[in-house]
């Protein structure tokens, strides 16, 4: 089905809903198109505006365009939807700055997933998150050129947080990514202030400054894929803030940075540890860390590269 036919179908469905005073509770829009196709981008904005003014509970919007993120503007009405519980937005444009708390009214929203979007500025993203009063589950997938150099996540209700940076495209619809540009992205950072957070997943996050505060409830943390953090005490503060967890998964890259911390923090509550290993020297470093985990009961070693000598030693 081409986009014009798809657009006509959606318009008829919404017209039928309007004429019969029906309320849509769940809507998913997944649109694929070629960059050479010339379509009216505002029709998607109009559709979302219509359903957001009803009793919508679940909205999922994703749009794919070869080589670049399509500029689908989210209507203001979406961010004052009183019934919305789940919201996922992928590859869309945020034109609203959310400078005032009155610009966001999502009293029932518990799950928010923001993937590969472009924001008006980093303050708009921070404000959107902080203005949602019952938010529990948050996922943020970053991209090059999203206008967010320093990500701030402040929430008194958040229990689960996932932060990821999309390093490379996975299909022809994911947009080109210049590796040199990705390296420049590493000059930023993030701040997490979420006292009720229980689960934290950070993947391919290579900014230099990582700050975490008020994590008394954190139970599980995953530091996966590529990892980078600035020295001069930044690494010690970051890993010390995670020292209360019970379950921790470290990629090979994050484990290397962790073992550079002097002195090593004490993980007195750590019950399960999973570590990615590659070189023989990793085992020596791991043995140095284990005494810092007096309650450790489960240790999982993941070989991340082919090294016959290590296999023989492990056996």
N, C-alpha and C positions, 0 to 999 in steps of 0.2 A: 504494500500500500504506500503510495507517495504521500508527501506531507499535505498536499491540498485535499486529498481524499480523507486523510486522517483528521484534518482540521474540520472538514465538513461534518464528519461523523460525530466528533466531540461536540460541536455546536448544536447538532440536533439532539444529542443526549441531554445537554444542559438546558436547552429550550423545553424539552419534554419535562424535565424536572421542575423547571420554573412554572410552566403552565399547570402542572398537576400538584404544585406545592409540595414536592417531594424534597427530602433532605438527605443529601449524600453524607455518609459517615466515614467513608474511606475512598481515597483516590490515589492512584499511582499513574504518573505520566513518565514514560520512558521513550525518548525521541532520538532517533538516529538520522543524520542527514549529512550530505556532502557540502563542503564549504562553498561550492559553486552554485548551490541551490539558493535562490533568492526568495525568501519567505518573510511574511510578516511576523516579526518576533513578538509583537505585542499581543497576539492572540493567546499565547500561553499565560501572559500576565493577566489578561482578561478572565481566562478560565479560573485561575487561582483566586482572583478577587471575588468571583461569584461564589465559589464553594466556601471560601473563608468567612463569608457573611452569613452562612447557614449554621448547621450544627456539626461541622466536620470534626472528626476525632483523629483521623490518621491521614497524613499527607506525605507522599513520596514523589519527588520531582528530580529527574535526572535527564541530562541532555548531552548528546555526544556530537562533536563536530571535528572533522579532521583538522589537525594542526593548530587549533586554538580553542579556547573556551568560549562558548557561545554566550552572548550577553543577553540573558533572559532576566529582566528586572522583576524583582519580587514586589508585589503591591503592598502598600502600607497596611491594608486590611488584614493581611496574613499575620502580622505581629500583634494584633489586638483581637485575635480569635479566642473567644472565651471557652470553647469546648475542646480545643486541640490537645491531644494527649501524646501523640507521636509525630515528629517532623523530621524528614530527611530531605536535604537540599544538596544536589550535586551539580557542579559546573554552572552555577548561576551567578548573577551580579547583584550585590547588595548596594543599592543607591542610598538607602536610609542611614543616617549617622547615629541614631538612637541617643542623641545628646541628653534628652530628658526622659525620666522614667515613665512619663505618660505616653511615650511613643511605643512602649512595649507593655502589653497586657495579655499574658499567657498563663492564667492562674492554674491551669490543669496540666500543663506540658511537663511530662516526666522524662521523655527520651528525645534527645536532639542529636542529629548526625549532620555534620557540615563537612562536605567532601569536595575538595578542589575548587572552591569558590573564589570569587574576587570581591573584596570588601572595600568600602569607601575609604576606610583607614583602620588602623589597629584599635583605636578607641571604640569604634562602632561594634566590633566583635566582642570586646571586653564588656561593654555596656549591655549588649544583648544577653550574654550569659548571666551577668549579675542581676538583671532585672526579672529573671524567671524564678518565682518563689518556691516551686516544688520540684525543680530539676534534679533528677537522680542519675541519669545515664547520659554521658556526653562523649561524642566522638568527633575529633577534628582531624581531617586529612589536609595537610598543607600542600601548596604548590608554588612554583616560581612565579613571582609577580602578583601575589595575592594581597599586596599592600599592608602586610602585617610583619613588621620586623621583630617586635617583641610581643609575644603572646602572653596575655594575662587571663588566668582562669580564677575567678573569685566566686565561690558559692558556699552557702551555709548548709545546703541540703544534698550536695553531690556525693554519690557513693561509688560511682564507677566512671573512670576517665581513660580515654584512649587518644593518644596524640601520635600522628604519623606524618612523615613527609614523603610525598610521591617522588622518587628519584628518577625513574625512567618510565616511559610509556609502556603499557602492556598490550596495546593493540593500536591499530591505525587511527582509532577514534580518540586516543588519549592525549594528543597534542605533543609536539616536539619539546624536548627538554635538553638544553645545552648544559653539559657537565660543568663547564666553567662558571656558568651562572649559578648552579647549585652550590658550588664552593663559596661563592660570594654570599649566599644565603646564611652561611655559618657564622656571620658576624652578629647575628641577633641573639635572641634568648627567649626563655619563658619563665613565668612565675605562676605557681600553683598555690592557692590559699583555699583549702577545702577541708575543714576540720572533721567532717564525717566520711571522708573518702576511705573506702575499703579496698578497692581494686584500681591499680594504675598500670597502664600499658603504654610504653614509649618505644616507637619503632622508627629506625632510620632518621633520628633526630640529631642533627649535627650542629646546632647552634652552640655558641661558646659559653653562654651564661645560662645556668639552670638553677632556679631557686624554688625550694619547696618549703612551705611553712604549715604549721598546725595539722600535722598528720598523725595524731594520736590514735586514730582508728584503723590505719592502713594495715591490711592483712597480707595482700599479695601484690608483688611488683614484677613486671617483665620489662627488661631493657634489651630490646631485640634489634638485630640488623646493625647498620652502621651507627657509630656513636662517637661523639666528640664533646669535650668539655675543657674549658680553659683552666690552667693551673692556678698559681698564686692563691691557694687556699679555696678556690671555687670547688674543686673536685672533692676535697675533704668535707666541706659543708654539705654538698649535695648528697654524698653517700652516707654521711652521718644522719641526715634527715630521714633516711630509709632504714635505719638500724633497728626499728621496732617491728619489722615485718616478720611473718611466720613462713611465708613461701616466696622464694625469689628465683627468677630465671634470668641469667646473664648470657648475652651473646659473647662471642669471642672478643669483639671490639670493646664492649662495655667492661668485660672482665679485665682486660689489659689496663684500662684507665683506673679501674677499681683498685688493682694491685699496686698502683703508683701512689696511693694515699698513705701518708705517714703522719702519725701512727694509724694503723687499721682500726676502724671503729668496732665496737663489740656488738655482735648480733645475738643478744641473749635470748630472744624469742624465736629465732630461726629454726624451723622444723624441717623444711624441705628446701633443697638447693639444686638447681639445674644449671650447668655451666657448659658453654661451648669451648672446646679445646682443639688445638692444632699442633703446636710444637711441643717437644719434650719439656722445655723450660716451663711450660704452663703447669705441669704437675708439681714442680717445686714451688711455684707461687701458690698453687691451691693448698698444698700442705702447710704453707705459712698462714693461710687464712683460716683453716679448719679449727684451730684452737680458739678462735674468736666466736665460735658457734657451739656453746656447751650443750644445747638441747637438740642439735641436729640429729635426725633419725633417718632421713632419706637423702641420698646423694645420687644425682643423675649426671653422667658425663656424656656429652654429645661430641663425637668426632666430626669436625667441620672441614677437614681436608684429608687427602689420602697420604698417609705416612706409615709405611710398613713397620718401621722401627718402633713407633709408638704402640702399634697393635701388639707386637711381640712383647713389649714391656708390660702392657696391661694384662695380657694372658699370664 
